[in-house]
Amino acid sequence: MRLVHWAVGLAILGAGASLLAQAGPTAGIAARSIRATTQDRASLRTWDATIDGMLRQGQLVIRKSRPDTQIEGRTHERYDQYFEGVRVVGGDVARQFSEGVTESIFGALHTVSGISTRPRLSAPEARKAFETLSGRPLLPDREIELVILPRDEAGYALAYRTHVWRDGRWMHTFLDAHSGAIVLEYSDRKTQAAAVGTGTGVLGDTKKVSASSISGGFVADDALRPPTLVTYDMQGNFVRADAYLDGVYQPATSDIANDTDNVWTDGANVDAHAQLGWTYDYYFKRFGRRGLDDNDTPIFAITHPVRRSDINTLPPSAFDYIVNAFWCDGCGPAGRGVMVFGEGLPPGFVLVETGQYVDYLAGALDIVAHELTHGLTAYSSRLVYRNESGALDEAFADIVGTSVEFFYQSAGSGSRQADYLMGEDVFRPGGIRSMSNPGTFGDPDHYSRRFTGEEDEGGVHINAGIPNQAFYLAIEGGVNRTSGLRVTGVGAANRDQIEKVFYRAFAFMLTSTATFSTARATTIQAARDLYGAGSPAERAIVEAWTAVGVQ
């Protein structure tokens, strides 16, 4: 998380601090840092002076300075840490300025000690060692860099680093600067490689599938995006799916959704895996966010938790595995959370209350993005899943789900077209919620009509209609049916402004027990931060919340 105003997040890391984070198939360099969210100007001034002093002494060296692409007048600088003239891997700082005044500092610094920066191997000798690993000469311009590498509990190592093509992989390799032994190398699994296949989705469309090759076929293990992103196929084994979510069953490679020729035909597996990747891409392209925790934590999902044909024999506890999709926070052996995609109904079955047929839940892009966004909230505002805070959780998931649709699909009312209905591609006909007219499904569009009972955890899905309507009106404009108040939205061409406002408020400003009133205040503040006081975005946000009765 990165707060903008007077936020300090700088950690001094000792030799025992781990910088080498193992994340599934790859190992990455990721500093552990502390981020303070209080507006503590005294701490900011202290760190500001520390950074300036380290710059003067050469302990920090500026790497990049660039203007903020979202807020005018802001500048961001990045610095790398050096010890006796040698760069410290993972020691870096980002500092934000507003018209020359420091606004925030984030990063990690190391207290390096007990290490000599004089290598026994020369740079030419290190190049030869890398060439031996590669089995071919390195290009003359390939940089060989001497660095200080943090090594978990083993302190620090003086190492040479470069990239070598080895065993069919582009490996980032670190060699001990004294012995020439490999200290660390990472890219992806040595037994797998990225393989982009094609597949047919639930609705008959063709998608690319980012897979990994294994002996005898391909598995739904995304080797192209930064985080581990794996889709498991439970093949209808309800007991195993339950055990996996409970953390008592550790899935094997054989549990990963697979295909023999990389031309995928299981629509649920195709859509689940592809659209999880699309949602990750949306977070990054729209907000610059790297996954659920903004640090590329692994993403796991399961498909086919039950068999459609078993609908008459499954216990009542399996019902959600049929007609629902959900984010199970903290589930799975690693406790990192799991996406679960329901199986849908067999042909000829419909929901008694609505008369709707339910297809594989993975087939709806907005549902995939909705559920994954619950994971994002779990890593950020941690909204309590009851009453108004729970309704905000559901609304933000709807907001992102709808936004992802408009990001990838053309606007319209047909299959695989972007609209303000939720789940309409698989809950047929009609979907399950409407942002433009919540009353279509009996949900309130105004605070005076909010549900105050105990059902639905205090109305988390029902009352989501109120902030959903505010989001819709802030973009499209129009009249709230209950209050009769008219809103001048920013227009569909500027929908990204309202998306960024809600993201900034929900991911950075809301706290766990936030109310609708808090959501109003934080989205107004976010609009001012991004677009200025009195901007069309701020006016649209103010008018929209007022129209739905939230003050």
HELIX and SHEET records of a PDB file:
HELIX    1   1 ARG A   41  ARG A   56  1                                  16    
HELIX    2   2 ALA A  123  SER A  134  1                                  12    
HELIX    3   3 ASP A  152  ALA A  154  5                                   3    
HELIX    4   4 PHE A  238  ASP A  246  1                                   9    
HELIX    5   5 THR A  253  ASP A  255  5                                   3    
HELIX    6   6 GLY A  267  PHE A  287  1                                  21    
HELIX    7   7 ARG A  308  ASP A  310  5                                   3    
HELIX    8   8 PRO A  316  ALA A  318  5                                   3    
HELIX    9   9 ASP A  320  VAL A  323  1                                   4    
HELIX   10  10 LEU A  361  GLY A  363  5                                   3    
HELIX   11  11 LEU A  365  TYR A  379  1                                  15    
HELIX   12  12 ASN A  387  TYR A  408  1                                  22    
HELIX   13  13 PRO A  438  PHE A  441  5                                   4    
HELIX   14  14 TYR A  447  ARG A  449  5                                   3    
HELIX   15  15 GLU A  455  GLY A  459  1                                   5    
HELIX   16  16 GLY A  465  GLU A  476  1                                  12    
HELIX   17  17 ALA A  492  ASN A  494  5                                   3    
HELIX   18  18 ARG A  495  ARG A  504  1                                  10    
HELIX   19  19 ALA A  505  MET A  509  3                                   5    
HELIX   20  20 PHE A  516  TYR A  531  1                                  16    
HELIX   21  21 PRO A  536  ALA A  547  1                                  12    
SHEET    1   A 5 ALA A   7  LEU A  13  0                                        
SHEET    2   A 5 VAL A 101  HIS A 110  1                                        
SHEET    3   A 5 VAL A  86  SER A  98 -1                                        
SHEET    4   A 5 ARG A  74  PHE A  83 -1                                        
SHEET    5   A 5 LEU A  60  PRO A  67 -1                                        
SHEET    1   B 7 ALA A   7  LEU A  13  0                                        
SHEET    2   B 7 VAL A 101  HIS A 110  1                                        
SHEET    3   B 7 VAL A  86  SER A  98 -1                                        
SHEET    4   B 7 GLU A 145  PRO A 150  1                                        
SHEET    5   B 7 TYR A 156  ARG A 166 -1                                        
SHEET    6   B 7 ARG A 169  ASP A 176 -1                                        
SHEET    7   B 7 ILE A 182  TYR A 186 -1                                        
SHEET    1   C 2 LEU A  20  ALA A  23  0                                        
SHEET    2   C 2 THR A  26  ILE A  29 -1                                        
SHEET    1   D 5 ASN A 258  ASP A 259  0                                        
SHEET    2   D 5 GLY A 217  VAL A 219 -1                                        
SHEET    3   D 5 THR A 206  ILE A 214 -1                                        
SHEET    4   D 5 ALA A 194  THR A 200 -1                                        
SHEET    5   D 5 VAL A 263  TRP A 264  1                                        
SHEET    1   E 4 LEU A 229  ASP A 233  0                                        
SHEET    2   E 4 ILE A 299  THR A 303  1                                        
SHEET    3   E 4 VAL A 338  PHE A 341  1                                        
SHEET    4   E 4 ALA A 325  CYS A 328 -1                                        
SHEET    1   F 2 TYR A 357  VAL A 358  0                                        
SHEET    2   F 2 PHE A 427  ARG A 428 -1                                        
SHEET    1   G 2 LEU A 421  MET A 422  0                                        
SHEET    2   G 2 ARG A 433  SER A 434 -1                                        
SHEET    1   H 2 GLY A 478  VAL A 479  0                                        
SHEET    2   H 2 ARG A 486  VAL A 487 -1                                        
END                                                                             
